[in-house]
Amino acid sequence: MSVLASPEEIDAARTPKGGWTRAQLAEWGVPWPAEKGWKAELIARWETGQQGHAPAPR
């Protein structure tokens, strides 16, 4: 089962070199090697999952 990561969680999971590990992508359900557009697709899935929920406080 993949985890729905928020845009903030995606950015926070970057490695010091600015990428993401294979293990992290697998946790989110992103195949390796990650194809172009994976981040936008992951954010869209998260946004869809948030519909019907109260927005997070900022």
Secondary structure, DSSP 8 states (H G I E B T S, - for coil): ------HHHHHHT--TTS---HHHHHHTT--SS--TTHHHHHHHHHHHHHTTS-----
